[in-house]
Amino acid sequence: MVWVGDSQGTTLIELVLEQLRILPNDVDDLSGTLAGYLGLNRTDLRALAVLQQTDGVTAGELARALRVTSGATTRVIDSLVEAGHVQREPDQRDRRRTVIRITPKAERAFARALARLQDDWIRVLETYRDDEIHVVLRFVSDYRRLVRAHSRRLSHTIDP
């Protein structure tokens, strides 16, 4: 184990764990600020983030991704449609179903809001060697995998 050399005998692993512990607070602050900047509430922002990663989802799929009721999902979709951020379209494979898709307007708003952060990240990552980037990528992938797994574990312990 690598020691930092401070008077408390802190290891580098302990410092990493501390940073990981407080990271969600920073991400939550950014999410709140981003939602406000885009004129959305946090649930609407989460819905757009889900939709950005798909080619469209049904209302039921969105409800499951957001972990909210079907009624709450309908309100989110209605709000986002009214703001021009999403559109309802017939499913090409099953015309009885409706698919919710993010609009180019919302994609552009997200891109504008996050462009500076994206540029800053690129500048920072360009200071790393290729072998370091591989380690960063592995670390971030492992972090996300562990967070998702722990979330599933916790959700199984919550009484319905």
C-alpha positions in Angstrom: 0.0 0.0 0.0 1.3 3.4 -0.9 1.4 5.9 1.9 1.0 9.6 1.3 3.4 10.5 4.1 1.1 12.7 6.2 1.1 12.5 10.0 -2.1 10.4 9.9 -0.7 7.6 7.9 -3.1 8.1 5.0 -2.8 5.8 2.0 -3.4 6.8 -1.6 -6.3 4.3 -1.6 -7.9 6.1 1.3 -7.5 9.4 -0.5 -9.1 7.9 -3.7 -12.0 6.5 -1.6 -12.5 9.9 0.0 -12.7 11.5 -3.4 -15.2 8.9 -4.6 -17.3 9.4 -1.5 -17.7 13.1 -2.2 -17.9 12.9 -6.0 -21.7 12.3 -6.1 -22.2 15.6 -4.3 -20.4 17.4 -7.0 -22.3 15.6 -9.7 -25.6 16.3 -7.9 -24.7 20.0 -7.7 -23.9 20.0 -11.4 -27.2 18.3 -12.2 -29.2 20.8 -10.2 -27.4 23.7 -11.9 -27.7 22.2 -15.3 -31.5 21.6 -14.8 -31.9 25.2 -13.7 -29.9 26.4 -16.7 -32.1 24.5 -19.1 -35.3 25.5 -17.3 -36.1 22.0 -16.1 -36.6 20.2 -12.9 -34.3 17.3 -12.0 -36.6 14.6 -13.0 -37.1 16.2 -16.5 -33.3 16.4 -16.8 -32.9 12.8 -15.8 -35.5 11.8 -18.4 -33.6 13.8 -21.1 -30.4 12.1 -20.0 -32.0 8.7 -20.4 -33.4 9.7 -23.8 -30.0 10.9 -25.0 -28.7 7.4 -24.6 -31.4 5.7 -26.7 -33.1 5.9 -30.0 -36.4 6.4 -28.1 -38.2 4.6 -25.4 -41.8 3.9 -24.5 -43.4 5.7 -21.5 -43.2 2.4 -19.5 -39.5 2.0 -20.3 -38.8 5.6 -19.3 -40.8 5.1 -16.0 -38.6 2.1 -15.2 -35.4 4.0 -16.0 -36.5 6.9 -13.8 -38.0 4.7 -11.1 -41.2 6.8 -11.0 -44.8 6.0 -11.4 -46.6 5.9 -14.8 -48.5 9.1 -13.7 -45.3 10.9 -12.9 -43.8 9.8 -16.2 -46.8 11.1 -18.1 -46.3 14.5 -16.4 -42.6 14.5 -17.3 -43.3 13.6 -20.9 -46.1 16.2 -21.2 -43.8 18.9 -19.7 -40.9 18.0 -22.0 -43.2 17.8 -25.1 -44.6 21.3 -24.3 -41.1 22.7 -23.9 -40.1 21.1 -27.3 -37.5 18.8 -25.7 -39.1 15.5 -26.7 -41.6 14.3 -29.2 -44.0 11.3 -29.2 -43.8 9.2 -32.3 -45.5 6.0 -33.4 -43.2 3.0 -33.0 -42.1 1.9 -36.5 -42.3 -1.8 -35.5 -45.6 -1.6 -33.7 -47.9 1.3 -34.6 -50.0 0.7 -31.4 -47.0 1.9 -29.3 -45.7 5.4 -28.9 -42.0 6.1 -28.6 -40.5 9.1 -26.8 -37.5 10.7 -28.5 -35.3 13.6 -27.6 -35.5 16.5 -30.1 -32.6 18.1 -31.9 -33.4 21.3 -29.9 -32.8 19.5 -26.6 -29.7 17.8 -28.0 -28.3 21.3 -28.9 -29.2 22.8 -25.5 -27.4 19.9 -23.7 -24.4 20.3 -26.0 -24.2 24.1 -25.4 -24.6 23.7 -21.6 -21.9 21.1 -21.3 -19.5 22.3 -24.1 -17.1 24.1 -21.7 -17.0 21.1 -19.3 -16.3 18.8 -22.3 -13.5 21.0 -23.5 -12.0 21.2 -20.1 -12.1 17.4 -19.7 -10.4 17.0 -23.1 -7.7 19.4 -22.1 -7.1 17.5 -18.9 -7.2 14.1 -20.5 -4.8 15.2 -23.2 -2.2 15.6 -20.5 -2.3 11.9 -19.7 -0.2 9.3 -21.5 -2.1 6.6 -23.5 -1.3 4.0 -20.9 -2.7 6.3 -18.2 -5.9 6.9 -20.2 -6.4 3.1 -20.3 -6.1 3.0 -16.5 -8.6 5.9 -16.2 -11.0 4.2 -18.6 -10.8 1.0 -16.6 -11.2 2.8 -13.3 -14.3 4.8 -14.5 -15.8 1.6 -15.9 -15.2 -0.3 -12.7 -16.6 2.6 -10.6 -19.8 2.7 -12.7 -20.1 -1.1 -12.5 -19.7 -1.2 -8.7 -22.1 1.7 -8.2 -24.8 0.0 -10.3 -24.3 -3.3 -8.5 -24.5 -1.7 -5.1 -27.6 0.2 -6.1 -29.2 -3.1 -7.1 -28.2 -4.6 -3.8 -29.7 -1.7 -1.9 -32.9 -1.7 -3.9 -33.5 -5.4 -2.9 -33.3 -4.5 0.8 -36.0 -1.7 0.6 -39.4 -2.9 1.7 -42.0 -2.5 -1.1 
